[in-house]
């Protein structure tokens, strides 16, 4: 008997130790806060089946808890704003007093009036709007796990502080900015958790498999998409943002395990010049509240030494150009459940506690600074409108007279940000550029969001600092390769805020002879792929010609009918053309001015079987951008070929293999790749993969080295000195040879291109081998050091080499950057479909 009790006792101790080791109770998390709770509100543990911090929360359990909370608390409502790529709900909690909830639409309306009015003097009756968002990088999980505690605390606490807070504040709680990434990471951390928690950083628990949980389904860094808004998660979020225009938006992240805790302000000299100085002063005032709370729980922290507020596509910077205050939090990551660090053993619960504490200190700051923040927002929009009035009757025009879809995709970004724009009254020529009605739009400067518009459209080449946390340029009309001008008379404007559902496109007439499709429209590759999949013949024109008084440019696609299946061909093409915003011309004759349709200068295009190399050693971002482009825009199947399967895979059927930026292949795989190219394959290699191409003796590039010796650079300055020689991301002008098939579909002699590498390839001595070449003054927007700029001039971003029957197409720049660089996607497509003609 005694033995049995003893045995039970020992077991109990053992489990107690275990649970102390692995998790904490609510008293641990709320140690610094008042903690009397309404017992009718379920704790997280009672729903998810474990204490917060004991396991990594999966997204589905998180949703389950939040729904329960909304069901049981009259302070909380929940809405589903859409779905991720993996069909996970994008939920949002609205948390405020019961009283405010009964009046929420009116509160929202009043809050919006604040940014639209010129005569508000008393801010006392407006609640503050605070948007708190978590774990946009899925493998930075302490934020989302802390959101359970925050939601519970706000719903259940009976403290006077919370009562007061909820009367004066509307909290928009976004518990998981990136549901697909969070789920992927939780799966990793939980399935690799040790029963005996092991803090050894070498344990598999702390070393995720490629590509990790940071990104969303297509491996995008979601925290770069707040401005371009290309991804479903961002679209839902920006919609909420515009519905409420929050005064504070917080963005809870994690950083390296050996760090401590960071809160903004970031590095002062790296704040974007369009951000008002008062914004950073308010950020500093809010920071004082984090200081106080973190001091009390004994947690180390820092600010102003790293991270910045430059790129408006990040969550903590986007509010700064929208009349709010964005705040970044970075917590040292335990990654899994516990890990050794420079600051001793770092437990997952401790990281969660810090995030919860910073969320509470934000709310305390909000209540205290409420009127300052509301007044700041009011003045921000008042100033913006005044600036707009000064620009009188002026606007920004953008468009591409040959590519409507691409133009519409930029206009869609404006719509998502609730920026007004107009169609043209009629076609016009402005400063030498031809703008066509329905293919160009005008944005009036005299509108509320002028500052945001400037942030999207400006080009900037002078900077206070030479270091950037992220890209230094994102000028949208350059990213789309559109014609544009910052100053046009609004008298040219016609209808406002178009709906794009009205299709422009289709087949001009039914014919038994042939159809012609120019190559400029954005979705022509999608149509071509459908045509080839339908086993129809398609040929590309290597020269220009005129037929029926219409000029057809280089790259026009010829689809012969041969007097067969006349109706079904017409119906098939007409449907495709309508769906994709494309005009396809029916012609009854092969006789043209220039090459005739039977000419040998029309070359047959073969069906393509494409593989994209992915996996360890490859840039997941670069891989994901290409996967996303083909899968969601062009509907072209490509095989994601994991490099770990490359040696055993049968690759002989692939016509093209795309090799995004990578460390390269091992020697066995290199031999296999070389043989495949020699047998007729086309390898398209990007950025760092070129180093492997050169090492493998496939191509000799003659990379231009930047020679530099540090002069008057101290040890302290060394790291910044090297960083200033990087190209974090800037936009450059290249001149193109429009007769070369790699450039088919571009109508101008020069285009803009995005570069974030320092690989410079010398131009070939024969000019016809340089279809794309950096211009004499290539910098259009962004930062590049003087040395690098000198090196870049007249080098080439793209090189084509033959190897027996095959080809290697080498590209140093990124043609698919972050899903919003629509303007250079066609270079990659041309490299695939027209490589037989090079
Ligand atoms: Zn992060």
Boltz pocket constraint, residues with backbone or C-beta under 6 A from the ligand:
constraints:
  - pocket:
      binder: B
      contacts: [[A, 137], [A, 140], [A, 253], [A, 254]]
      max_distance: 6.0
